[in-house]
Amino acid sequence: MEQQEQQQGKTRLMEDETEVTNFETTPVTNSWFSRSWSLYAISLVTSLCFLAALVGLLAAFDKKTVDDKQQFTLNTAIAVLSAATKATLLYSISDAIGQWNWIVFSGPRRRRLLDFDRIASASRGPLGSLILLVDKNVKRISIVRMGALLTLLSVAMDPFAQQLLKYRQVPRYREDLDGEGASVSRAMKYSRGSKYVLRETDSDGGALVDAEADLTMQSAIMYGIAEPLESVLQQTKFRCPNGECPFKGDFATLAVCSSCMNLTDQLLIKKVDPDKQLNISLSHSKGARSVVTRRGDPIVQYSLPNDQYLDNSIAMTMKGTANPAEVITQDRLDWQQKAKTLIWSQSIIRHRTDPVQLLPDQESNQVEAIECALYYCVKQITTANVTSGRYFEESIEDTPFVRDPESWTFDLDGDNLQGLSNLTAAQNDSIAFHPRLSRFPRTDLSLRLNLDNHHNVYNINQVAVDGISAFMQRTFSTCVSPLTNCSDSAAGMGSKDFEAAAVSLSDNWKPINGYYDLRSNWFSPSIARVFWETDDLKQKWASIAQGLTNVIRRGADNLTDAFEYGADNPVFGGINEVRSVEYLEPVYHIDWWWIILHCALELVGILFIVLTALRSTSWSWKLGWWGARLSGGGGAAQGEVLMSRRKEPLPLWGTKWLRFWPTARRLRVFWMVLRQCRRWRLEGGLRR
């Protein structure tokens, strides 16, 4: 019975072989660019188009404002394009992986049937691809593993696409046009102050005038002397209804700048005769008395190049001037432009310890010297904001702005100018107040970025310049007797001789016009004690400069009104304001690094398809198992698959040829495949 069944199996096997032999072996042609491979190319091109559309969409919306009113969000569009890119790419990759079943099993090398299943599974999705990658028993299919790796990595395409789009809060600025919101002051021109004639005489120059700074300017200077810089900064004119207002930085304003230089290394230390000891007479309620009465041994004296000196009997001496030629550090490279708008320069020599503890001839290493100056400038406000109701700003001096050489000229006709012909160049250019010279009208003092540009100009009116200068002279200097004959000095300012007139009133008070005596706790002028007690003089002068700047910005001319009513009649109360307030706006931010995966998979996918096409010796069988089953079975008993096929390639399921086949013919093909499989199973039983 068993022999009869085996004989029947052999008979059926011979019948199958006879039918299979009807397939004729034809020469293999390398026609990968035929219609079948064109579908791969179309799929790849479509995938590249979707990727290009994704990149273009991201580039178009990068740094753009987020529109919450959109019904179709950008994130949705990214997801759709990424999914389309992935689907069209995987269509080609999966079919190419399946093609490798035909390539592998049509070769002469013996293969396990399990290898066929591994490759077919890899063509169906990431799980099969992962199994193929970890199965080390599948030999010599490195290109197939490349396709499996591409399929596995494609899982990350959608998550990576979601990482492309991020949202950032970017500072933007909007203008408060109604003027009722947030604002911070700035100044283009300042004209406040007053000047009046003390005595009028003939027209040859005998008149005396006096000038006063605006009351707010006087109080701001004194506040800057008394308070630290942080407190002075809060006096800046600003408006912020909600207490949190980041203003747009990088705006310029007319201001006053400060500059300090340490002169300790320039101190000349020497011992002098007691007769040359500093002897200052003080006038107070108890009458005049001499602070220094010691005589005898030589004393140690500290002096500067401007003839200012200090000995062990006095705690501090000062010398202030509005004359740029009297400034010790005038040789600095940056001083030439600053000197042209100099308001005041003050040099200070002081003991940092109690000089009473020192012997007259004992040198001290606790003596320091410094020189600070105030001058008109243009400041660039780099940062300005209000936080918790407190104002903060950072600024730098805009050094390209310099004094216009055509500004600050005498505004007189030819006849009146004849009396000024004897003025020196220093007197002609000086902006210091003088009781006689300041009575002549001048044009505005102008600071200009470009001498050819008549629009970006910052001006200070003569009344304001004279008033500030006069207040600085009276506040930061005094006539010290018996060093100077104060009565003769004051009377000399009324002289008709222009050549004898000093650049400023304080220049007649030499060599010292301020001091502080720690032993008697007596000082003059009144601000001297502040300079003695201050540890950081540079910071103190910065506070004074900030106080001056605050008032200039607060009381700036309303330029629109000034131009309407004439430059000689400015309307006060109009403050130039910066109303551009910063707010945080959500914008799209594209993190382009995450698109590298999409680009890499596209490039490697194209390479994989090309390698697959080059290795294929026939037309594409797509998933390849039809080709493996229908390629012949003559060598199946020896574990081989023959490389024979029909002259006309079998149509593929779903192609345009297969759609017109009769149903009976489809069943016939299916039945033929089943018979072939049964034949292989019988052959296996015979071998056993």
ABEGO torsion letter per residue (X at the ends): XAAAAAAAAAAAAAAAAAAAAABBBBBBBBBAABAAAAAAAAAAAAAAAAAAAAAAAAAAABGBBBBAABABBAAAAAAAAAAAAAAAAAAAAAAAAAAAAAAAAABABBBBAAAAAAAAAAAAEAAAAAAAAABAABBGAAAAAAAAAAAAAAAAAAAAAAAABBBBBBBBBBBBAAGABBBBBBBABBABEBBBBABBBBAAGABBBBBBBBAAAAAAAAAAAABBAAAAAAABBBBBAAGBBBBBBGBBBBBBBBBBBBAAAABBBBBBBAAABBBBBBBBAAEBBBABABBEBBBBBBBBAAGBBBBAABABBBBBBABAAABAAAABAAAAAAAAABABBBBBBBBABBAAABBAABBBAABBBBBBBBBBBBBBBABBBBBGGBBBBBBBBBAABBBBAABGBBBBBAAAAAAAAABBAAAAABABBBAAAAABBBBBBBBBABAABAABBBBBBAAAAAAAAAAAAAAABBBBOAABBAAAAAAAAABABAAABBABAAAABOABABBBBAAAGBBOBAAAAAAAABABAAAAAAAAAAAAAAAAAAABBBAAAAAAAEAABBBBGBBBBBABBBBBBBBBBBBAAAAAAAAAAAAAAAAAAAAAAAABABBBAEAGAAAAAAAEAAAAAAGBBBABBBABBBBBBGBAAAAABBAAAAAAAAAAAAAAAAAAAAAAAAAX
